[in-house]
Amino acid sequence: MSVKHTLFAVAAAASVALAGAPAAVAAPATTTVHHTTQSMASLFGTTAAPAAPATIGDTYPAKWRNIPQDSVVDDWNMYNRECVSWNAYNIARHGKSANNYGDAKHWDDNARNHGFRVDNTPTTGATAQTDAGQYGHVAIVDSVNGNQVTVEDYNWDGTGHYLRHTVNKNDFRYIHFYG
């Protein structure tokens, strides 16, 4: 098993453990993915995050996390276990909305049209957004260290799991929904 696959296996196991479910009920090894033709991990790579604790952690509700990816539509009209669903959930926890923002590649334009600041300056809690790939990607900034940004997201590798990892800050633009 490669380091990359080990990271995802650990993230999946942590996800199940946080839900209070036994490890035996982890997401199926084969998952139908409707929204990812090429994973962000294959486009940008994956660098393990520093050992510091996550700012958010996998707080995604079990009703969406513990079922097959793309099997239901969430409260924000997005498929479960996708980056956009997890981000919309966390934005809503702060009293803001990304309801019906669609694919991640449209989030910067939709946010700008709703009066949110979009720029190239990452800050903790901002949404990191890229148009790369067929659908784009969004993640939440955990911390910033020089040109590196540690983010938390779902579906970075196309399998619908939570991951905390480090990316180059210049690969994304940043949406400031709160903070």
KEDRENSE-76183 format. One record per residue (C-alpha): x, y, z; residue number from 1. Coordinates in Angstrom, 3 decimals, padded with zeros to 6 digits, always signed. Example, Ala and Ser with C-alpha at 12.3 -4.5 7.8 and 13.67 -1.06 7.14 Angstrom:
BEGIN
NODE_xx_yy_zz_num
NODE_+012.300_-004.500_+007.800_1
NODE_+013.670_-001.060_+007.140_2
END
This chain:
BEGIN
NODE_xx_yy_zz_num
NODE_+000.000_+000.000_+000.000_1
NODE_+001.452_+003.365_-000.983_2
NODE_+001.814_+006.292_+001.413_3
NODE_-001.046_+008.035_-000.396_4
NODE_-003.355_+005.041_+000.010_5
NODE_-002.308_+004.663_+003.637_6
NODE_-003.278_+008.302_+004.292_7
NODE_-006.724_+007.705_+002.822_8
NODE_-007.216_+004.450_+004.696_9
NODE_-006.307_+006.199_+007.965_10
NODE_-008.675_+009.090_+007.128_11
NODE_-011.496_+006.660_+006.364_12
NODE_-010.927_+004.742_+009.607_13
NODE_-010.824_+007.992_+011.607_14
NODE_-014.061_+009.056_+009.948_15
NODE_-015.806_+005.894_+011.070_16
NODE_-014.289_+006.059_+014.556_17
NODE_-015.505_+009.628_+015.027_18
NODE_-019.010_+008.524_+014.109_19
NODE_-018.913_+006.013_+016.965_20
NODE_-019.379_+003.095_+014.586_21
NODE_-017.218_-000.004_+014.597_22
NODE_-014.497_-000.091_+011.969_23
NODE_-016.320_-002.897_+010.163_24
NODE_-018.924_-000.461_+008.823_25
NODE_-016.442_+001.696_+006.917_26
NODE_-017.420_+002.936_+003.487_27
NODE_-017.260_+000.248_+000.793_28
NODE_-013.921_-000.250_-000.895_29
NODE_-015.530_+000.329_-004.278_30
NODE_-017.624_+003.451_-004.552_31
NODE_-019.366_+004.832_-007.594_32
NODE_-018.202_+008.402_-008.085_33
NODE_-020.389_+010.554_-010.293_34
NODE_-018.585_+013.858_-009.932_35
NODE_-014.917_+013.053_-010.313_36
NODE_-013.227_+011.917_-013.498_37
NODE_-009.725_+012.828_-012.362_38
NODE_-008.975_+013.255_-008.679_39
NODE_-007.436_+016.411_-007.268_40
NODE_-004.751_+014.189_-005.747_41
NODE_-003.736_+013.072_-009.236_42
NODE_-003.615_+016.699_-010.424_43
NODE_-001.848_+018.297_-007.447_44
NODE_-000.379_+015.397_-005.450_45
NODE_-000.861_+014.782_-001.768_46
NODE_+001.434_+015.899_+001.008_47
NODE_+000.726_+014.721_+004.525_48
NODE_-000.251_+017.553_+006.860_49
NODE_+001.841_+018.463_+009.899_50
NODE_+001.075_+016.496_+013.046_51
NODE_-000.865_+019.401_+014.647_52
NODE_-004.556_+018.738_+015.357_53
NODE_-007.110_+019.700_+012.730_54
NODE_-008.999_+022.962_+013.162_55
NODE_-012.295_+021.390_+012.153_56
NODE_-011.873_+017.618_+012.012_57
NODE_-014.312_+015.300_+010.313_58
NODE_-017.516_+016.742_+011.758_59
NODE_-019.556_+015.816_+008.673_60
NODE_-022.856_+014.284_+009.863_61
NODE_-023.043_+010.484_+009.913_62
NODE_-026.285_+010.554_+007.916_63
NODE_-024.216_+011.666_+004.888_64
NODE_-020.792_+010.243_+005.802_65
NODE_-021.759_+006.650_+006.586_66
NODE_-023.591_+005.870_+003.350_67
NODE_-022.258_+005.431_-000.189_68
NODE_-020.913_+008.530_-001.888_69
NODE_-023.402_+010.370_-004.109_70
NODE_-026.313_+008.282_-002.794_71
NODE_-028.306_+011.246_-001.406_72
NODE_-028.615_+014.979_-001.839_73
NODE_-027.846_+017.004_+001.314_74
NODE_-029.580_+020.047_+002.779_75
NODE_-027.661_+022.328_+000.367_76
NODE_-028.747_+020.459_-002.774_77
NODE_-025.372_+018.723_-003.230_78
NODE_-024.415_+015.062_-003.316_79
NODE_-023.059_+013.568_-000.099_80
NODE_-019.345_+012.998_+000.552_81
NODE_-018.332_+015.496_-002.123_82
NODE_-016.062_+018.472_-001.370_83
NODE_-018.915_+020.913_-001.999_84
NODE_-021.283_+019.179_+000.432_85
NODE_-018.715_+019.089_+003.241_86
NODE_-017.819_+022.747_+002.679_87
NODE_-021.462_+023.859_+002.511_88
NODE_-022.098_+022.026_+005.791_89
NODE_-019.198_+023.805_+007.515_90
NODE_-020.164_+027.189_+006.084_91
NODE_-023.721_+026.700_+007.373_92
NODE_-022.313_+025.946_+010.849_93
NODE_-021.074_+029.567_+010.814_94
NODE_-024.454_+030.984_+009.815_95
NODE_-023.591_+031.558_+006.144_96
NODE_-024.839_+029.779_+003.035_97
NODE_-023.386_+028.209_-000.079_98
NODE_-026.743_+026.658_-000.922_99
NODE_-027.064_+025.659_-004.593_100
NODE_-023.518_+026.856_-005.426_101
NODE_-023.111_+023.829_-007.704_102
NODE_-019.795_+022.371_-008.808_103
NODE_-016.696_+023.675_-007.040_104
NODE_-015.449_+025.388_-010.207_105
NODE_-018.367_+027.850_-009.885_106
NODE_-017.974_+028.659_-006.182_107
NODE_-015.682_+031.677_-006.609_108
NODE_-018.069_+033.343_-009.069_109
NODE_-021.167_+032.478_-007.017_110
NODE_-019.567_+033.733_-003.804_111
NODE_-018.465_+036.980_-005.475_112
NODE_-022.016_+037.458_-006.817_113
NODE_-023.331_+037.045_-003.254_114
NODE_-020.975_+039.690_-001.877_115
NODE_-018.249_+037.484_-000.376_116
NODE_-014.587_+038.433_-000.764_117
NODE_-012.597_+036.213_-003.147_118
NODE_-008.823_+036.719_-003.394_119
NODE_-005.423_+035.023_-003.392_120
NODE_-004.845_+035.382_+000.363_121
NODE_-005.424_+032.221_+002.408_122
NODE_-006.644_+032.643_+005.981_123
NODE_-007.744_+030.051_+008.521_124
NODE_-011.367_+029.165_+007.855_125
NODE_-011.410_+030.467_+004.274_126
NODE_-012.568_+028.161_+001.496_127
NODE_-009.740_+027.203_-000.857_128
NODE_-011.183_+026.924_-004.378_129
NODE_-009.841_+025.822_-007.757_130
NODE_-011.350_+025.370_-011.210_131
NODE_-008.892_+022.535_-011.967_132
NODE_-010.288_+019.256_-013.223_133
NODE_-013.745_+018.724_-014.622_134
NODE_-015.622_+019.940_-011.530_135
NODE_-013.054_+021.967_-009.561_136
NODE_-012.463_+021.504_-005.841_137
NODE_-013.104_+023.284_-002.548_138
NODE_-011.486_+022.742_+000.849_139
NODE_-011.323_+024.654_+004.118_140
NODE_-008.049_+026.261_+005.173_141
NODE_-006.760_+024.813_+008.433_142
NODE_-003.504_+026.795_+008.613_143
NODE_-001.056_+028.793_+006.506_144
NODE_+002.725_+028.408_+006.635_145
NODE_+004.567_+030.434_+003.997_146
NODE_+003.644_+029.098_+000.561_147
NODE_+001.999_+026.012_+002.060_148
NODE_-001.633_+025.760_+003.138_149
NODE_-003.005_+022.899_+005.203_150
NODE_-006.587_+022.188_+004.212_151
NODE_-009.394_+019.873_+005.269_152
NODE_-011.729_+018.445_+002.662_153
NODE_-013.722_+015.559_+001.294_154
NODE_-013.129_+013.673_-001.948_155
NODE_-009.596_+014.925_-002.698_156
NODE_-008.740_+011.473_-004.042_157
NODE_-012.117_+010.779_-005.644_158
NODE_-013.222_+008.241_-003.016_159
NODE_-015.448_+010.508_-000.915_160
NODE_-013.397_+010.495_+002.299_161
NODE_-012.182_+013.230_+004.655_162
NODE_-008.547_+014.247_+004.469_163
NODE_-006.297_+016.856_+006.048_164
NODE_-003.300_+017.629_+003.833_165
NODE_-000.950_+020.385_+002.655_166
NODE_-001.087_+022.115_-000.737_167
NODE_+000.704_+024.967_-002.468_168
NODE_-001.169_+028.193_-001.672_169
NODE_-000.872_+029.400_-005.270_170
NODE_-002.926_+026.458_-006.581_171
NODE_-006.127_+027.948_-005.132_172
NODE_-008.055_+031.184_-004.714_173
NODE_-009.747_+031.877_-001.373_174
NODE_-013.346_+032.629_-000.532_175
NODE_-013.918_+034.393_+002.775_176
NODE_-017.411_+033.350_+003.876_177
NODE_-016.725_+034.185_+007.528_178
NODE_-013.925_+035.399_+009.775_179
END
